[in-house]
Amino acid sequence: MIEYTDAIRTTVISFAITIILGPILIPLLRKLKIGQNVREEGPKTHLKKSGTPTMGGVIMLIALIITTFTSGMMNRDMYVLLLSTLGFGLIGFIDDYIKVAKKRSLGLKPYQKLIGQIILATVLAVYQSHTSILGTKILIPFAANKYLDLGAFYVPFIAFVVVGTVNSVNLTDGLDGLASGVTLIVLSFFGLVALNWGMTSTSIFAAAMAGACLGFLVYNSYPARVFMGDTGSLALGGAVSALAILLNLPLVIPIAGGIYFIEALSVIIQVVSYKLTGKRVFLMAPLHHHFEQKGWPETRVVAVFWIATVILCLIGIVSVN
C-alpha cells in the first residue's frame, strides 16, 4: 500500500510542478517567438495554429527532473530511464531549435536524428542485457509467464523497437492533447505493472512522467496554448520505450501502445501504396488526419484515441498476467 501511496504522491507533485511552470514558461516561449511552423501539406484547419508556442516539452522534462531527484528513489535504473527520456528529448530539442531558428517545418536531417536515436537505443539495450536477471529474455504476451530468449539478436531487436516506438510517438503528436493524453494512459499502464512486480523506482519514474503529462494537458488540450514539439514527443517516446525494456515487455508496446503502432503503420501503408500504385489508402496520414479529413472534429478524434488506448492497456494488463 505504501508503494501505491508513493506513486500517487509522485504523480500529484509532478502534476503540480507542471501546472506552476506553465504560466511561467509559456509566455517566455511566446516572447522568444518560439512558435509552431505548420506544414502546408497538412490539414488546412491547422493553419490557424501557426505561431502557437512550441517546445513545451521542456515543461514536462523540468517537472520530471525535479520530481525524480526529490523522490528519494534514485538508483541505477532511474538514471537509465532519465538518460533515455532526456537523451531523446535533447535530440528533439535540437530539432525544434533548428526549426525555430530557420523558420521552417523541418529541423535535423532524418539521418542525423536516426544516428542519435540508434546510439541511445543501443545503450539502453546493452544496459538491460547486462543487468536484468532475465538477460536477453523478453516476456511473451498471453503466454502465462513464458519468455523468449533472443540471445545475440537481443540488442539489435531492442534498438529497433526503441527507435520505432520513439518515432511512432512523434507521429502521434499531431492533434491538441493527443500524444500527451495517450502517453499518460500508457505510462499509467507501465507504472501499475511495475508496482505489481515490486519495481518501485521504475513505478515512481512512470508516475512522475504521467503526472507531467497530466499537467501538460491543462495547457495542451484543445485549443492548445502550447505544443510539446519534438522536445516533448521524442522524450515521451524515450520514456515509454525505456519503461517497456526495463520491464522486459517490448512485445507489449504494440498492445498497450497500439495507437502509436497504428499511427506509424498508417504512414508506412500510405507511402508504400503511393509509390507502388500512385494511389493513397488514407485521405491523409497519419491516421488521425484521415479522420479529420472525413469530417471528424479534432476533439472527437482525440477522445476516441484516448478511449481506444484505455481498452488496449486493459488488454495489456491481461497479456502480462
Order of alpha helices (4+ residues) and beta strands (2+ residues): alpha-alpha-alpha-alpha-beta-beta-alpha-alpha-alpha-alpha-alpha-alpha-alpha-alpha
